[in-house]
Amino acid sequence: MVKRVIFEMKPGIPKRQLLLVAAAVWLFAGGFLLFRGITMLPEMSMLWLKIVLAVIAGLIFFHLLFLRVSLKHITRIRSLEILRPCVFSFFDWKSYLLMAIMITSGVLVRKTGLIDQKWISLFFITMATPLLLSAVRFLRAWGKYCELVKE
């Protein structure tokens, strides 16, 4: 009985909408890092070139890691056996752990001053790039979901 009550209270949503939630989370994270990176940018020589290089580094990082990670999550969401999975199941537990470590590391590095703010700002822009592109992948998967699966 307790298990049934917990199951009924679970904030479940259709798998297609779970893809939209994932897109929103990745969009928020990427947008937040981009905003922080831009607002932290100090005056420095050849700033535009450094920003372009940060975006290029982000594109490389996207192709080397985030393409595979976002596809893994999209495939996992599509293959969930539950028709209305929990709204928080757009990540598996390893991804939540990794996200917590990355957020904590970012805050610690910024607050301790171990790395100069100009490099942190460029790193934030670099990391924002693959997060935003991953959000686009989730949005595309959300848009194509009805064509692939009949709910």
PyMOL CGO cylinders between C-alpha atoms (Angstrom):
from pymol import cmd
from pymol.cgo import CYLINDER

trace = [
    CYLINDER, 0.00, 0.00, 0.00, 2.79, 2.45, 0.87, 0.3, 1, 1, 1, 1, 1, 1,
    CYLINDER, 2.79, 2.45, 0.87, 4.50, 1.68, -2.42, 0.3, 1, 1, 1, 1, 1, 1,
    CYLINDER, 4.50, 1.68, -2.42, 1.27, 2.42, -4.31, 0.3, 1, 1, 1, 1, 1, 1,
    CYLINDER, 1.27, 2.42, -4.31, 0.78, 5.74, -2.49, 0.3, 1, 1, 1, 1, 1, 1,
    CYLINDER, 0.78, 5.74, -2.49, 4.37, 6.79, -3.26, 0.3, 1, 1, 1, 1, 1, 1,
    CYLINDER, 4.37, 6.79, -3.26, 3.92, 5.78, -6.90, 0.3, 1, 1, 1, 1, 1, 1,
    CYLINDER, 3.92, 5.78, -6.90, 0.71, 7.81, -7.17, 0.3, 1, 1, 1, 1, 1, 1,
    CYLINDER, 0.71, 7.81, -7.17, 2.37, 10.89, -5.61, 0.3, 1, 1, 1, 1, 1, 1,
    CYLINDER, 2.37, 10.89, -5.61, 5.32, 10.72, -8.01, 0.3, 1, 1, 1, 1, 1, 1,
    CYLINDER, 5.32, 10.72, -8.01, 5.39, 13.76, -10.32, 0.3, 1, 1, 1, 1, 1, 1,
    CYLINDER, 5.39, 13.76, -10.32, 5.15, 11.69, -13.50, 0.3, 1, 1, 1, 1, 1, 1,
    CYLINDER, 5.15, 11.69, -13.50, 5.02, 13.17, -16.98, 0.3, 1, 1, 1, 1, 1, 1,
    CYLINDER, 5.02, 13.17, -16.98, 4.92, 11.66, -20.47, 0.3, 1, 1, 1, 1, 1, 1,
    CYLINDER, 4.92, 11.66, -20.47, 8.31, 10.70, -21.90, 0.3, 1, 1, 1, 1, 1, 1,
    CYLINDER, 8.31, 10.70, -21.90, 8.01, 13.31, -24.64, 0.3, 1, 1, 1, 1, 1, 1,
    CYLINDER, 8.01, 13.31, -24.64, 7.59, 16.04, -22.02, 0.3, 1, 1, 1, 1, 1, 1,
    CYLINDER, 7.59, 16.04, -22.02, 10.55, 14.62, -20.11, 0.3, 1, 1, 1, 1, 1, 1,
    CYLINDER, 10.55, 14.62, -20.11, 12.67, 15.43, -23.17, 0.3, 1, 1, 1, 1, 1, 1,
    CYLINDER, 12.67, 15.43, -23.17, 11.37, 19.00, -22.94, 0.3, 1, 1, 1, 1, 1, 1,
    CYLINDER, 11.37, 19.00, -22.94, 12.23, 19.17, -19.23, 0.3, 1, 1, 1, 1, 1, 1,
    CYLINDER, 12.23, 19.17, -19.23, 15.75, 17.93, -20.04, 0.3, 1, 1, 1, 1, 1, 1,
    CYLINDER, 15.75, 17.93, -20.04, 16.08, 20.59, -22.75, 0.3, 1, 1, 1, 1, 1, 1,
    CYLINDER, 16.08, 20.59, -22.75, 14.97, 23.27, -20.28, 0.3, 1, 1, 1, 1, 1, 1,
    CYLINDER, 14.97, 23.27, -20.28, 17.48, 22.15, -17.66, 0.3, 1, 1, 1, 1, 1, 1,
    CYLINDER, 17.48, 22.15, -17.66, 20.37, 22.07, -20.14, 0.3, 1, 1, 1, 1, 1, 1,
    CYLINDER, 20.37, 22.07, -20.14, 19.25, 25.42, -21.57, 0.3, 1, 1, 1, 1, 1, 1,
    CYLINDER, 19.25, 25.42, -21.57, 19.12, 26.95, -18.09, 0.3, 1, 1, 1, 1, 1, 1,
    CYLINDER, 19.12, 26.95, -18.09, 22.58, 25.61, -17.19, 0.3, 1, 1, 1, 1, 1, 1,
    CYLINDER, 22.58, 25.61, -17.19, 24.12, 26.76, -20.46, 0.3, 1, 1, 1, 1, 1, 1,
    CYLINDER, 24.12, 26.76, -20.46, 22.39, 30.13, -20.32, 0.3, 1, 1, 1, 1, 1, 1,
    CYLINDER, 22.39, 30.13, -20.32, 23.48, 30.64, -16.72, 0.3, 1, 1, 1, 1, 1, 1,
    CYLINDER, 23.48, 30.64, -16.72, 27.12, 29.85, -17.54, 0.3, 1, 1, 1, 1, 1, 1,
    CYLINDER, 27.12, 29.85, -17.54, 27.04, 32.05, -20.64, 0.3, 1, 1, 1, 1, 1, 1,
    CYLINDER, 27.04, 32.05, -20.64, 25.55, 34.94, -18.66, 0.3, 1, 1, 1, 1, 1, 1,
    CYLINDER, 25.55, 34.94, -18.66, 28.09, 34.51, -15.84, 0.3, 1, 1, 1, 1, 1, 1,
    CYLINDER, 28.09, 34.51, -15.84, 30.95, 34.20, -18.30, 0.3, 1, 1, 1, 1, 1, 1,
    CYLINDER, 30.95, 34.20, -18.30, 29.99, 37.33, -20.21, 0.3, 1, 1, 1, 1, 1, 1,
    CYLINDER, 29.99, 37.33, -20.21, 29.33, 39.42, -17.10, 0.3, 1, 1, 1, 1, 1, 1,
    CYLINDER, 29.33, 39.42, -17.10, 32.65, 38.33, -15.54, 0.3, 1, 1, 1, 1, 1, 1,
    CYLINDER, 32.65, 38.33, -15.54, 34.71, 39.21, -18.62, 0.3, 1, 1, 1, 1, 1, 1,
    CYLINDER, 34.71, 39.21, -18.62, 37.31, 41.80, -17.71, 0.3, 1, 1, 1, 1, 1, 1,
    CYLINDER, 37.31, 41.80, -17.71, 38.89, 44.24, -20.12, 0.3, 1, 1, 1, 1, 1, 1,
    CYLINDER, 38.89, 44.24, -20.12, 41.70, 42.39, -21.85, 0.3, 1, 1, 1, 1, 1, 1,
    CYLINDER, 41.70, 42.39, -21.85, 43.53, 42.59, -25.11, 0.3, 1, 1, 1, 1, 1, 1,
    CYLINDER, 43.53, 42.59, -25.11, 42.08, 40.72, -28.08, 0.3, 1, 1, 1, 1, 1, 1,
    CYLINDER, 42.08, 40.72, -28.08, 38.94, 39.88, -26.11, 0.3, 1, 1, 1, 1, 1, 1,
    CYLINDER, 38.94, 39.88, -26.11, 36.91, 38.97, -29.21, 0.3, 1, 1, 1, 1, 1, 1,
    CYLINDER, 36.91, 38.97, -29.21, 39.56, 36.42, -30.27, 0.3, 1, 1, 1, 1, 1, 1,
    CYLINDER, 39.56, 36.42, -30.27, 39.56, 34.82, -26.81, 0.3, 1, 1, 1, 1, 1, 1,
    CYLINDER, 39.56, 34.82, -26.81, 35.76, 34.55, -26.89, 0.3, 1, 1, 1, 1, 1, 1,
    CYLINDER, 35.76, 34.55, -26.89, 35.87, 32.96, -30.35, 0.3, 1, 1, 1, 1, 1, 1,
    CYLINDER, 35.87, 32.96, -30.35, 38.52, 30.49, -29.13, 0.3, 1, 1, 1, 1, 1, 1,
    CYLINDER, 38.52, 30.49, -29.13, 36.38, 29.68, -26.07, 0.3, 1, 1, 1, 1, 1, 1,
    CYLINDER, 36.38, 29.68, -26.07, 33.38, 28.94, -28.31, 0.3, 1, 1, 1, 1, 1, 1,
    CYLINDER, 33.38, 28.94, -28.31, 35.54, 26.80, -30.62, 0.3, 1, 1, 1, 1, 1, 1,
    CYLINDER, 35.54, 26.80, -30.62, 36.84, 24.89, -27.59, 0.3, 1, 1, 1, 1, 1, 1,
    CYLINDER, 36.84, 24.89, -27.59, 33.21, 24.43, -26.51, 0.3, 1, 1, 1, 1, 1, 1,
    CYLINDER, 33.21, 24.43, -26.51, 32.32, 23.07, -29.95, 0.3, 1, 1, 1, 1, 1, 1,
    CYLINDER, 32.32, 23.07, -29.95, 35.18, 20.60, -29.74, 0.3, 1, 1, 1, 1, 1, 1,
    CYLINDER, 35.18, 20.60, -29.74, 34.09, 19.56, -26.25, 0.3, 1, 1, 1, 1, 1, 1,
    CYLINDER, 34.09, 19.56, -26.25, 30.54, 19.13, -27.55, 0.3, 1, 1, 1, 1, 1, 1,
    CYLINDER, 30.54, 19.13, -27.55, 31.71, 16.83, -30.34, 0.3, 1, 1, 1, 1, 1, 1,
    CYLINDER, 31.71, 16.83, -30.34, 34.08, 14.84, -28.14, 0.3, 1, 1, 1, 1, 1, 1,
    CYLINDER, 34.08, 14.84, -28.14, 31.77, 14.30, -25.15, 0.3, 1, 1, 1, 1, 1, 1,
    CYLINDER, 31.77, 14.30, -25.15, 28.40, 15.99, -25.13, 0.3, 1, 1, 1, 1, 1, 1,
    CYLINDER, 28.40, 15.99, -25.13, 27.14, 14.46, -28.38, 0.3, 1, 1, 1, 1, 1, 1,
    CYLINDER, 27.14, 14.46, -28.38, 27.51, 11.03, -26.81, 0.3, 1, 1, 1, 1, 1, 1,
    CYLINDER, 27.51, 11.03, -26.81, 26.16, 12.08, -23.39, 0.3, 1, 1, 1, 1, 1, 1,
    CYLINDER, 26.16, 12.08, -23.39, 23.06, 13.81, -24.77, 0.3, 1, 1, 1, 1, 1, 1,
    CYLINDER, 23.06, 13.81, -24.77, 22.33, 10.89, -27.10, 0.3, 1, 1, 1, 1, 1, 1,
    CYLINDER, 22.33, 10.89, -27.10, 22.68, 8.48, -24.16, 0.3, 1, 1, 1, 1, 1, 1,
    CYLINDER, 22.68, 8.48, -24.16, 20.10, 10.45, -22.17, 0.3, 1, 1, 1, 1, 1, 1,
    CYLINDER, 20.10, 10.45, -22.17, 17.72, 10.83, -25.11, 0.3, 1, 1, 1, 1, 1, 1,
    CYLINDER, 17.72, 10.83, -25.11, 17.91, 7.09, -25.85, 0.3, 1, 1, 1, 1, 1, 1,
    CYLINDER, 17.91, 7.09, -25.85, 17.43, 6.24, -22.17, 0.3, 1, 1, 1, 1, 1, 1,
    CYLINDER, 17.43, 6.24, -22.17, 14.36, 8.48, -21.89, 0.3, 1, 1, 1, 1, 1, 1,
    CYLINDER, 14.36, 8.48, -21.89, 12.81, 7.03, -25.05, 0.3, 1, 1, 1, 1, 1, 1,
    CYLINDER, 12.81, 7.03, -25.05, 13.39, 3.48, -23.87, 0.3, 1, 1, 1, 1, 1, 1,
    CYLINDER, 13.39, 3.48, -23.87, 11.95, 3.92, -20.37, 0.3, 1, 1, 1, 1, 1, 1,
    CYLINDER, 11.95, 3.92, -20.37, 9.34, 1.24, -19.78, 0.3, 1, 1, 1, 1, 1, 1,
    CYLINDER, 9.34, 1.24, -19.78, 7.19, 3.52, -17.61, 0.3, 1, 1, 1, 1, 1, 1,
    CYLINDER, 7.19, 3.52, -17.61, 4.76, 5.63, -19.66, 0.3, 1, 1, 1, 1, 1, 1,
    CYLINDER, 4.76, 5.63, -19.66, 4.86, 8.50, -17.16, 0.3, 1, 1, 1, 1, 1, 1,
    CYLINDER, 4.86, 8.50, -17.16, 8.33, 8.53, -15.58, 0.3, 1, 1, 1, 1, 1, 1,
    CYLINDER, 8.33, 8.53, -15.58, 9.25, 10.86, -12.76, 0.3, 1, 1, 1, 1, 1, 1,
    CYLINDER, 9.25, 10.86, -12.76, 9.95, 14.41, -13.88, 0.3, 1, 1, 1, 1, 1, 1,
    CYLINDER, 9.95, 14.41, -13.88, 13.45, 14.13, -12.37, 0.3, 1, 1, 1, 1, 1, 1,
    CYLINDER, 13.45, 14.13, -12.37, 14.38, 11.03, -14.38, 0.3, 1, 1, 1, 1, 1, 1,
    CYLINDER, 14.38, 11.03, -14.38, 15.82, 12.98, -17.31, 0.3, 1, 1, 1, 1, 1, 1,
    CYLINDER, 15.82, 12.98, -17.31, 19.20, 12.20, -15.68, 0.3, 1, 1, 1, 1, 1, 1,
    CYLINDER, 19.20, 12.20, -15.68, 20.38, 8.98, -14.15, 0.3, 1, 1, 1, 1, 1, 1,
    CYLINDER, 20.38, 8.98, -14.15, 21.93, 9.09, -10.68, 0.3, 1, 1, 1, 1, 1, 1,
    CYLINDER, 21.93, 9.09, -10.68, 25.49, 9.21, -12.05, 0.3, 1, 1, 1, 1, 1, 1,
    CYLINDER, 25.49, 9.21, -12.05, 24.66, 12.34, -14.03, 0.3, 1, 1, 1, 1, 1, 1,
    CYLINDER, 24.66, 12.34, -14.03, 23.15, 14.01, -10.97, 0.3, 1, 1, 1, 1, 1, 1,
    CYLINDER, 23.15, 14.01, -10.97, 26.33, 13.18, -9.03, 0.3, 1, 1, 1, 1, 1, 1,
    CYLINDER, 26.33, 13.18, -9.03, 28.52, 14.54, -11.84, 0.3, 1, 1, 1, 1, 1, 1,
    CYLINDER, 28.52, 14.54, -11.84, 26.41, 17.69, -12.05, 0.3, 1, 1, 1, 1, 1, 1,
    CYLINDER, 26.41, 17.69, -12.05, 26.74, 18.25, -8.28, 0.3, 1, 1, 1, 1, 1, 1,
    CYLINDER, 26.74, 18.25, -8.28, 30.51, 17.80, -8.45, 0.3, 1, 1, 1, 1, 1, 1,
    CYLINDER, 30.51, 17.80, -8.45, 30.82, 20.20, -11.39, 0.3, 1, 1, 1, 1, 1, 1,
    CYLINDER, 30.82, 20.20, -11.39, 28.68, 22.88, -9.74, 0.3, 1, 1, 1, 1, 1, 1,
    CYLINDER, 28.68, 22.88, -9.74, 30.55, 22.56, -6.46, 0.3, 1, 1, 1, 1, 1, 1,
    CYLINDER, 30.55, 22.56, -6.46, 33.92, 22.70, -8.22, 0.3, 1, 1, 1, 1, 1, 1,
    CYLINDER, 33.92, 22.70, -8.22, 32.90, 25.78, -10.18, 0.3, 1, 1, 1, 1, 1, 1,
    CYLINDER, 32.90, 25.78, -10.18, 31.76, 27.61, -7.07, 0.3, 1, 1, 1, 1, 1, 1,
    CYLINDER, 31.76, 27.61, -7.07, 34.89, 26.63, -5.11, 0.3, 1, 1, 1, 1, 1, 1,
    CYLINDER, 34.89, 26.63, -5.11, 37.27, 27.68, -7.88, 0.3, 1, 1, 1, 1, 1, 1,
    CYLINDER, 37.27, 27.68, -7.88, 35.49, 31.00, -8.30, 0.3, 1, 1, 1, 1, 1, 1,
    CYLINDER, 35.49, 31.00, -8.30, 35.18, 31.76, -4.56, 0.3, 1, 1, 1, 1, 1, 1,
    CYLINDER, 35.18, 31.76, -4.56, 38.73, 30.73, -3.62, 0.3, 1, 1, 1, 1, 1, 1,
    CYLINDER, 38.73, 30.73, -3.62, 40.36, 32.79, -6.34, 0.3, 1, 1, 1, 1, 1, 1,
    CYLINDER, 40.36, 32.79, -6.34, 42.67, 29.93, -7.34, 0.3, 1, 1, 1, 1, 1, 1,
    CYLINDER, 42.67, 29.93, -7.34, 42.20, 30.84, -11.00, 0.3, 1, 1, 1, 1, 1, 1,
    CYLINDER, 42.20, 30.84, -11.00, 42.07, 34.38, -12.38, 0.3, 1, 1, 1, 1, 1, 1,
    CYLINDER, 42.07, 34.38, -12.38, 38.54, 35.62, -13.12, 0.3, 1, 1, 1, 1, 1, 1,
    CYLINDER, 38.54, 35.62, -13.12, 39.32, 36.27, -16.80, 0.3, 1, 1, 1, 1, 1, 1,
    CYLINDER, 39.32, 36.27, -16.80, 40.11, 32.58, -17.33, 0.3, 1, 1, 1, 1, 1, 1,
    CYLINDER, 40.11, 32.58, -17.33, 37.07, 31.47, -15.35, 0.3, 1, 1, 1, 1, 1, 1,
    CYLINDER, 37.07, 31.47, -15.35, 34.86, 33.68, -17.50, 0.3, 1, 1, 1, 1, 1, 1,
    CYLINDER, 34.86, 33.68, -17.50, 36.27, 32.16, -20.69, 0.3, 1, 1, 1, 1, 1, 1,
    CYLINDER, 36.27, 32.16, -20.69, 35.89, 28.65, -19.22, 0.3, 1, 1, 1, 1, 1, 1,
    CYLINDER, 35.89, 28.65, -19.22, 32.23, 29.42, -18.43, 0.3, 1, 1, 1, 1, 1, 1,
    CYLINDER, 32.23, 29.42, -18.43, 31.69, 30.48, -22.05, 0.3, 1, 1, 1, 1, 1, 1,
    CYLINDER, 31.69, 30.48, -22.05, 33.46, 27.31, -23.21, 0.3, 1, 1, 1, 1, 1, 1,
    CYLINDER, 33.46, 27.31, -23.21, 31.21, 25.12, -21.05, 0.3, 1, 1, 1, 1, 1, 1,
    CYLINDER, 31.21, 25.12, -21.05, 28.06, 27.03, -21.99, 0.3, 1, 1, 1, 1, 1, 1,
    CYLINDER, 28.06, 27.03, -21.99, 28.54, 26.13, -25.65, 0.3, 1, 1, 1, 1, 1, 1,
    CYLINDER, 28.54, 26.13, -25.65, 28.11, 22.34, -25.38, 0.3, 1, 1, 1, 1, 1, 1,
    CYLINDER, 28.11, 22.34, -25.38, 25.33, 22.71, -22.80, 0.3, 1, 1, 1, 1, 1, 1,
    CYLINDER, 25.33, 22.71, -22.80, 23.34, 24.98, -25.12, 0.3, 1, 1, 1, 1, 1, 1,
    CYLINDER, 23.34, 24.98, -25.12, 23.93, 22.69, -28.10, 0.3, 1, 1, 1, 1, 1, 1,
    CYLINDER, 23.93, 22.69, -28.10, 22.81, 19.71, -26.03, 0.3, 1, 1, 1, 1, 1, 1,
    CYLINDER, 22.81, 19.71, -26.03, 19.63, 21.60, -25.14, 0.3, 1, 1, 1, 1, 1, 1,
    CYLINDER, 19.63, 21.60, -25.14, 18.99, 21.99, -28.87, 0.3, 1, 1, 1, 1, 1, 1,
    CYLINDER, 18.99, 21.99, -28.87, 19.44, 18.21, -29.31, 0.3, 1, 1, 1, 1, 1, 1,
    CYLINDER, 19.44, 18.21, -29.31, 16.85, 17.56, -26.59, 0.3, 1, 1, 1, 1, 1, 1,
    CYLINDER, 16.85, 17.56, -26.59, 14.47, 20.04, -28.23, 0.3, 1, 1, 1, 1, 1, 1,
    CYLINDER, 14.47, 20.04, -28.23, 14.89, 18.28, -31.57, 0.3, 1, 1, 1, 1, 1, 1,
    CYLINDER, 14.89, 18.28, -31.57, 14.29, 14.90, -29.91, 0.3, 1, 1, 1, 1, 1, 1,
    CYLINDER, 14.29, 14.90, -29.91, 11.16, 16.35, -28.25, 0.3, 1, 1, 1, 1, 1, 1,
    CYLINDER, 11.16, 16.35, -28.25, 9.91, 17.63, -31.60, 0.3, 1, 1, 1, 1, 1, 1,
    CYLINDER, 9.91, 17.63, -31.60, 10.54, 14.33, -33.37, 0.3, 1, 1, 1, 1, 1, 1,
    CYLINDER, 10.54, 14.33, -33.37, 9.22, 12.12, -30.58, 0.3, 1, 1, 1, 1, 1, 1,
    CYLINDER, 9.22, 12.12, -30.58, 5.66, 11.87, -31.95, 0.3, 1, 1, 1, 1, 1, 1,
    CYLINDER, 5.66, 11.87, -31.95, 7.00, 10.70, -35.30, 0.3, 1, 1, 1, 1, 1, 1,
    CYLINDER, 7.00, 10.70, -35.30, 9.02, 7.92, -33.64, 0.3, 1, 1, 1, 1, 1, 1,
    CYLINDER, 9.02, 7.92, -33.64, 6.66, 6.63, -30.94, 0.3, 1, 1, 1, 1, 1, 1,
    CYLINDER, 6.66, 6.63, -30.94, 2.90, 6.65, -30.59, 0.3, 1, 1, 1, 1, 1, 1,
    CYLINDER, 2.90, 6.65, -30.59, 1.93, 7.32, -26.96, 0.3, 1, 1, 1, 1, 1, 1,
]
cmd.load_cgo(trace, "trace")
